[in-house]
Every structure is written in C-alpha cells, then in structure tokens.
Amino acid sequence: MGELHFATSTPIAAALAVIAAEPLVLAALARLHSLRGRNAAQFGGMALAGFAAWLAAAWQAPAGMPHGLLLLLAADLFYLEIWGLLSRGYTLGVLATLAAAGRPLDAAEIAARYRGGAGLEWILRHRLSGLAAAGLVAARGDRLELTPLGAAVGRCSGAARALLKLERARHAAPVAIGAAVALYPAVLLALIALGAQLEFWQYTAVYSCLTLAVLMAFGALYKSVSLRMLEFLLGRPGRGAPAQALLERYVASESFAHRLAVIESAGFAAREGERFALTPRGRAVARAVRGLHALYAIERIG
C-alpha cells in the first residue's frame, strides 16, 4: 500500500495564494478606465500579474516550480472558462434578456432585445470579427471566404468531431465533466493501492491542468459556433458564403433555438403559449449573474 503526502513547497504555497487573490485582482482591473469593456485584456492582465507574483515568490525553490506552475495554470484555465461564461455566455445572455424585460417574451422578442437591443446580428459580427482577426476568414463584399489557414482549421475540426461522433452525442459535455471529476479520486486511490508514494499537490496540479486543457479543447469542438461556421464554409462552393446565410443557419436558427431549449430543459424558463417566462430558478440565476456583473463591471453579456 502506498502513501499520500500533503507537504506544501514554496512554489505550491505561492500558487495557492495567487489563485485566491486573482479574482480580486480581476475585479480591480475591470474598473480601470483604460480596460473598460475589454474583457480579454482584463483577464490577460490578471493572468500576467498572477504569474509575476508567483514567480517572484517561487523562483528561489526551483525544484517545486513545475508543479506550482501547473497548479496556477490549471486555476487560470478554470477562471478563463468562468470569465468566458460571464462575459460572452450565449445562454446566460438569453436569461439576462428575459430578466431585463421583466415579462415573458417570445423568441422573436428575445432575439431583438438580445444584448441590450444589439440583436442576434451582434453575435455574428462578433464571431466573424474574431475569425477575421485570427486570419481564418476574409470578407469579399457581403461574402465570407475561408483563408488557407481557415480551411485547415475547418478540416481538422470536422475530422475531430467526426472521430468523436459529437453530432450524435447529445449529452457529451456533462458526461465528459462527470468522468473527469470521477477519475480524479479513482486514479489517486488506484495509484496508492499499487504502492505509489504520492504528493497530493503535485498529483492535483498535473491532473487538473491536463484535464482542464483537454476539457476546454473538447468543449470548443462540441459547442463552438465559430468552428461550425468554418466547417460550413469549407463545404460551400469556393469555400465561401454570404454572411446572411451564416446568420440564419448558425445564429438565428440552430444556435439560438438550442439556447432556448437549454434554458427550458434546465428549468430556468417555462413556456406560456409562444412566450418564455423565467422560473424562480431562472430568476435566481439571473440575480447571481447581475451581481457578478456588478462586481466585475461587465456591462453586457453575449
């Protein structure tokens, strides 16, 4: 029988201190006028400040630095996912739209009021601006065409989705997350049973960092609207299509309808004829999101 040790090295202790402080640092950065509305820059500033603070405290104990760095990276990956949900979450944006209206809305009203009245067109513009900035698509009048890099990414994404059979995996996300959580103690106990001498924080750092990286990649393949757009353009003549076709297929139809189904199946909203009304659970989530938006100075979500 092996043993599990809980000794904490200086790099691990420094990582834990930085992890606890980073949400407060992010809240402070979000209030800087120069970073107002720049969610990516706010998070990047927090991550850089956290790494600098950790490095200043940990560099004198180089033996423990790899595991301390992995632990800090794992926490930042987790924070990044939460930050993305708070600042860009499509489903939370639909809930926020219903909460702001204060009354039941039908699908067309939700679409028109989305993100403070910017509508679903904003989602398309935002996604396409990101793809263009990454060099994956190029505009040709009202038509969007894949660049060579975009075509390569689209082929890789399509192949990975086909290999994992994600089109038919309706509950893949909760299954993947549940498996990752269950495997943490299972692998730990199995290694101890086999006689391994384990350091708890080292094991946690390695497992959590690798697992979160895999889950984030899996999540992108499973739910990314942007990757689906690239795959769609790849199969079109000339590897391009009008922007309106993307709006109708991936934003106004497939993605938006899916979000409405999600909030209804999760019990956040209930149908009243053709309209959607927030349930008590949905109002509680909306209040929590508003509180976090106030804390982190997030003006709009979506």
C-alpha positions in Angstrom: 0.0 0.0 0.0 1.3 3.4 -1.0 1.1 6.7 0.9 -0.3 10.1 0.2 1.7 13.1 1.4 0.4 16.6 1.9 3.6 18.6 2.1 3.5 22.0 0.5 6.5 23.5 -1.2 7.1 27.2 -1.6 6.0 27.3 -5.3 2.8 25.4 -4.4 2.0 27.7 -1.5 2.7 30.7 -3.7 0.4 29.3 -6.4 -2.4 28.8 -3.9 -2.0 32.4 -2.6 -2.1 33.8 -6.1 -5.1 31.6 -7.1 -7.0 33.0 -4.1 -6.1 36.6 -5.0 -6.7 36.5 -8.7 -10.5 37.1 -8.6 -9.9 40.3 -6.6 -7.2 41.4 -9.0 -9.5 40.9 -11.9 -12.3 42.9 -10.2 -9.8 45.8 -9.7 -8.5 45.6 -13.3 -12.1 45.6 -14.6 -12.6 49.0 -13.1 -9.7 50.7 -14.8 -10.9 53.2 -17.4 -8.3 52.1 -19.9 -9.6 48.5 -19.8 -13.3 49.2 -19.6 -15.2 46.7 -21.8 -12.0 44.9 -22.8 -12.7 41.6 -21.2 -9.9 39.7 -22.8 -7.3 42.4 -21.8 -8.7 42.4 -18.3 -8.2 38.6 -17.9 -4.8 38.7 -19.6 -3.7 41.4 -17.2 -4.8 39.3 -14.2 -3.0 36.2 -15.5 0.2 38.1 -16.2 0.1 39.8 -12.8 -0.6 36.5 -11.1 2.3 34.8 -12.9 4.7 37.7 -12.0 3.7 37.5 -8.3 4.1 33.7 -8.3 7.5 33.8 -10.0 8.8 36.4 -7.5 7.8 34.2 -4.6 8.7 30.8 -6.1 12.0 31.3 -8.0 14.2 30.5 -5.0 12.8 27.0 -4.8 13.3 25.7 -8.4 12.7 22.0 -7.6 9.0 22.7 -6.9 8.4 25.2 -9.7 7.0 22.9 -12.4 4.2 21.7 -10.2 3.5 25.2 -8.8 3.2 26.5 -12.3 0.9 23.7 -13.4 -1.4 24.4 -10.4 -1.5 28.1 -11.3 -2.2 27.3 -15.0 -5.0 24.9 -14.1 -6.7 27.6 -11.9 -6.3 30.2 -14.7 -7.9 27.8 -17.2 -10.8 27.3 -14.8 -11.1 31.0 -14.3 -11.0 31.6 -18.0 -13.9 29.3 -18.6 -16.0 31.1 -15.9 -14.9 34.5 -17.3 -16.0 33.5 -20.7 -19.4 32.4 -19.5 -19.9 35.7 -17.6 -18.8 37.9 -20.4 -19.7 36.0 -23.5 -22.1 33.3 -22.5 -24.9 32.9 -25.1 -27.3 31.0 -22.8 -26.7 33.4 -19.9 -27.3 36.3 -22.4 -30.7 34.9 -23.2 -31.5 34.7 -19.4 -30.3 38.2 -18.9 -32.5 39.4 -21.8 -35.6 37.8 -20.2 -34.7 39.2 -16.8 -34.2 42.7 -18.1 -37.6 42.6 -19.9 -39.4 41.8 -16.7 -42.1 40.0 -18.6 -42.5 36.9 -20.8 -41.1 37.2 -24.3 -41.5 35.2 -27.4 -38.5 34.0 -29.5 -38.6 37.0 -31.8 -38.6 39.5 -29.0 -35.7 37.8 -27.2 -33.7 37.8 -30.4 -34.5 41.5 -31.0 -33.7 42.5 -27.4 -30.5 40.4 -27.1 -27.5 42.2 -25.6 -29.4 45.4 -24.9 -31.0 45.6 -28.3 -28.0 44.7 -30.4 -29.8 41.6 -31.5 -28.5 38.3 -32.9 -26.7 40.1 -35.6 -24.2 41.2 -33.0 -23.3 37.6 -32.3 -22.5 37.0 -35.9 -20.4 40.2 -36.2 -18.5 39.4 -33.0 -17.7 35.8 -34.1 -16.7 36.9 -37.6 -14.5 39.7 -36.4 -12.7 37.2 -34.2 -12.3 34.8 -37.2 -11.1 37.6 -39.4 -8.6 38.8 -36.8 -7.2 35.3 -36.5 -6.8 35.1 -40.3 -9.3 32.3 -40.7 -11.8 34.2 -43.0 -11.7 37.1 -45.3 -14.6 39.4 -46.5 -15.3 39.8 -50.2 -18.2 42.2 -50.3 -21.1 40.6 -48.5 -19.5 37.2 -48.9 -17.1 35.5 -46.5 -14.4 33.1 -47.7 -12.0 30.8 -45.9 -8.4 31.6 -46.0 -5.9 28.7 -46.3 -5.5 28.7 -42.6 -9.2 28.7 -42.0 -9.7 25.8 -44.4 -7.0 23.8 -42.5 -8.7 24.6 -39.1 -12.1 23.6 -40.6 -10.8 20.3 -41.8 -9.2 19.5 -38.5 -12.3 20.5 -36.6 -14.5 18.4 -38.8 -12.3 15.4 -38.6 -12.1 15.6 -34.8 -15.9 16.0 -34.5 -16.5 13.0 -36.8 -13.9 10.9 -34.9 -15.6 11.7 -31.6 -19.1 11.3 -33.1 -20.1 14.6 -31.5 -23.0 15.2 -33.8 -24.9 12.3 -32.2 -23.6 12.9 -28.6 -26.4 15.0 -27.1 -25.1 14.8 -23.5 -21.4 14.6 -24.2 -20.4 17.7 -22.2 -21.9 16.6 -18.8 -20.6 13.1 -19.4 -17.1 14.4 -20.0 -17.1 16.6 -17.0 -18.5 13.9 -14.8 -15.9 11.5 -16.0 -13.1 14.0 -15.3 -14.4 14.6 -11.7 -14.8 10.9 -11.0 -11.4 9.9 -12.4 -9.6 12.2 -10.0 -10.2 10.2 -6.8 -10.3 6.9 -8.7 -6.8 7.3 -10.2 -5.5 8.6 -6.9 -6.8 5.6 -5.0 -5.6 3.2 -7.6 -2.1 4.5 -7.6 -2.0 4.3 -3.8 -3.3 0.8 -3.9 -0.5 -0.1 -6.3 2.1 1.2 -3.8 2.8 4.6 -5.2 4.2 7.3 -2.9 2.2 10.4 -4.0 2.4 14.1 -3.2 -1.2 15.4 -3.1 -0.5 18.8 -4.5 1.8 17.5 -7.2 -0.8 15.0 -8.3 -3.6 17.6 -8.2 -1.5 20.1 -10.2 -0.7 17.6 -13.0 -4.2 16.0 -13.2 -6.1 19.3 -13.0 -4.0 21.1 -15.6 -4.1 18.2 -18.1 -7.8 17.5 -17.5 -8.9 21.2 -17.9 -6.8 21.6 -21.1 -8.5 18.5 -22.6 -11.9 19.6 -21.5 -11.5 23.1 -22.9 -10.4 21.6 -26.3 -13.3 19.2 -26.2 -15.8 22.0 -25.3 -14.6 24.0 -28.3 -15.2 21.1 -30.6 -18.5 20.3 -29.0 -20.2 23.8 -28.9 -18.1 26.3 -30.8 -20.3 28.2 -33.3 -17.2 29.7 -34.9 -15.8 26.2 -35.7 -19.1 25.1 -37.1 -19.0 28.2 -39.4 -15.6 27.2 -40.7 -16.8 23.7 -41.4 -19.8 25.0 -43.2 -17.8 27.4 -45.4 -15.4 24.5 -46.2 -18.2 22.6 -47.9 -19.5 25.5 -49.9 -18.6 26.3 -53.5 -15.5 28.5 -53.5 -15.2 27.9 -49.7 -17.4 30.9 -49.0 -21.0 32.0 -48.5 -23.0 35.2 -47.8 -22.9 36.4 -44.2 -26.7 36.3 -44.1 -26.5 32.5 -44.7 -24.3 32.1 -41.6 -26.6 34.3 -39.6 -29.7 32.3 -40.5 -28.1 28.8 -40.1 -25.8 29.1 -37.1 -27.1 32.1 -35.1 -30.8 32.7 -35.7 -31.8 29.1 -36.2 -29.6 26.3 -34.9 -27.7 28.1 -32.1 -30.5 30.4 -30.8 -33.1 27.6 -30.9 -30.7 25.4 -28.9 -30.2 28.0 -26.2 -33.9 28.4 -25.8 -34.3 24.6 -25.5 -31.5 24.6 -22.9 -33.0 27.2 -20.6 -36.3 25.4 -20.8 -35.0 21.9 -20.2 -32.8 23.2 -17.3 -35.9 24.7 -15.6 -34.7 28.3 -16.0 -37.7 29.3 -18.1 -41.1 27.9 -18.9 -43.4 28.3 -21.9 -46.5 30.4 -21.6 -48.0 29.8 -25.0 -45.5 31.1 -27.5 -43.6 33.1 -24.9 -40.9 32.2 -22.4 -41.1 33.3 -18.7 -38.4 33.0 -16.1 -39.0 30.4 -13.4 -37.9 31.1 -9.8 -34.7 29.2 -10.6 -34.1 31.3 -13.6 -34.6 34.5 -11.7 -32.2 33.3 -9.0 -29.5 32.6 -11.7 -30.2 36.0 -13.3 -29.8 37.8 -10.0 -26.5 35.9 -9.3 -25.2 36.8 -12.8 -26.2 40.5 -12.3 -24.3 40.5 -9.0 -21.2 39.1 -10.6 -21.5 41.6 -13.5 -21.7 44.4 -11.0 -18.6 43.1 -9.2 -16.6 42.7 -12.3 -18.0 45.8 -14.2 -19.3 43.7 -17.0 -21.8 45.9 -18.8 -23.2 43.5 -21.3 -23.1 39.7 -21.9 -23.2 37.9 -25.1 
